[in-house]
Amino acid sequence: TYAEDLRQMIKSDDDIPAFVCHFYNFYFAHMAGGRMIGKQMSKLLLDGEDLEFYKWDENVNELKSRNKEAIENFASSWTREERDRCVNETPNTFKGGGSLNGYLFGGSPH
């Protein structure tokens, strides 16, 4: 399963760049696109009520900026091979996200 794939990645230092790719893509997808989708769905279905999932104790843009900087600092010492490993993992983040969405909507997690 996708969850098991992620668990395996964090067990090996060699797979940390791949894991960071998954984290980065999901984090920023939810912090940007997810917030826009949530706002629109709230308008359409909930009379504009803000969902708790989209409430933050601080400025979201500042939070995104700090986290982006932290990730970039973390990855700044990576070798070319590690950077390539991170970038090449991108299609798998979308595949994993798709399987997760399928599971959440009653389908198979694969």
C-alpha positions as CSV (number, residue, x, y, z in Angstrom):
1,T,0.0,0.0,0.0
2,Y,1.0,3.6,-0.3
3,A,1.3,4.0,3.5
4,E,3.7,1.0,3.6
5,D,5.8,2.5,0.7
6,L,6.2,5.7,2.8
7,R,7.1,3.7,5.9
8,Q,9.8,1.9,4.0
9,M,11.2,5.1,2.6
10,I,11.9,6.5,6.1
11,K,13.8,3.4,7.1
12,S,16.7,4.1,4.8
13,D,18.8,7.2,4.5
14,D,19.0,6.5,0.7
15,D,15.2,6.9,0.4
16,I,14.9,10.2,2.4
17,P,15.0,12.3,-0.8
18,A,12.1,10.2,-2.2
19,F,10.2,10.7,1.0
20,V,10.8,14.4,1.0
21,C,9.3,14.6,-2.5
22,H,6.1,13.0,-1.2
23,F,6.0,15.3,1.8
24,Y,6.7,18.4,-0.3
25,N,4.1,17.6,-2.9
26,F,1.3,16.7,-0.4
27,Y,2.1,19.5,2.0
28,F,2.0,22.2,-0.6
29,A,-0.9,20.6,-2.5
30,H,-3.0,20.8,0.7
31,M,-1.7,24.2,1.7
32,A,-2.4,25.8,-1.6
33,G,-4.9,23.9,-3.8
34,G,-6.6,22.2,-1.0
35,R,-7.4,25.5,0.7
36,M,-8.9,26.9,-2.5
37,I,-11.0,23.8,-3.1
38,G,-12.1,23.8,0.5
39,K,-13.2,27.5,0.3
40,Q,-15.2,26.8,-2.9
41,M,-16.9,23.7,-1.4
42,S,-17.7,25.7,1.7
43,K,-19.4,28.3,-0.4
44,L,-21.3,25.8,-2.4
45,L,-22.3,23.3,0.3
46,L,-22.0,24.9,3.7
47,D,-23.2,28.5,3.3
48,G,-19.6,29.7,3.5
49,E,-18.9,28.1,6.9
50,D,-15.1,27.7,7.5
51,L,-14.1,24.1,8.1
52,E,-11.8,23.5,11.0
53,F,-9.3,21.7,8.7
54,Y,-8.7,25.0,6.9
55,K,-8.2,27.1,10.0
56,W,-4.7,28.0,11.1
57,D,-3.2,29.7,14.1
58,E,-0.9,31.7,12.0
59,N,-0.6,33.3,8.6
60,V,-0.6,30.4,6.1
61,N,1.6,32.1,3.5
62,E,4.3,32.7,6.2
63,L,4.0,29.1,7.3
64,K,4.3,27.8,3.7
65,S,7.3,30.1,3.2
66,R,9.1,28.9,6.4
67,N,8.5,25.3,5.5
68,K,9.6,25.7,1.9
69,E,12.8,27.3,3.2
70,A,13.4,24.6,5.8
71,I,13.0,21.9,3.1
72,E,15.3,23.7,0.7
73,N,17.9,24.1,3.4
74,F,17.6,20.4,4.3
75,A,18.1,19.4,0.7
76,S,20.9,21.9,-0.1
77,S,23.6,19.5,0.9
78,W,22.2,16.6,-1.3
79,T,24.3,15.2,-4.0
80,R,23.2,15.3,-7.6
81,E,22.1,11.7,-7.3
82,E,20.0,12.5,-4.3
83,R,18.4,15.5,-6.0
84,D,17.6,13.4,-9.0
85,R,16.1,10.7,-6.7
86,C,13.8,13.4,-5.2
87,V,12.7,14.8,-8.6
88,N,12.3,11.3,-10.2
89,E,9.9,10.3,-7.3
90,T,7.4,13.0,-8.4
91,P,5.2,10.7,-10.5
92,N,4.9,8.3,-7.6
93,T,3.5,11.1,-5.4
94,F,0.6,11.5,-7.8
95,K,0.1,7.8,-8.1
96,G,0.1,7.4,-4.3
97,G,-2.2,10.4,-3.9
98,G,-4.6,8.9,-6.5
99,S,-4.7,5.6,-4.7
100,L,-5.3,7.3,-1.4
101,N,-8.2,9.3,-2.9
102,G,-9.6,6.1,-4.5
103,Y,-9.5,4.4,-1.1
104,L,-11.2,7.3,0.6
105,F,-14.0,7.3,-1.9
106,G,-14.6,3.5,-1.5
107,G,-12.3,2.0,-4.0
108,S,-9.2,-0.1,-3.8
109,P,-6.0,1.4,-2.2
110,H,-3.9,0.0,-5.1
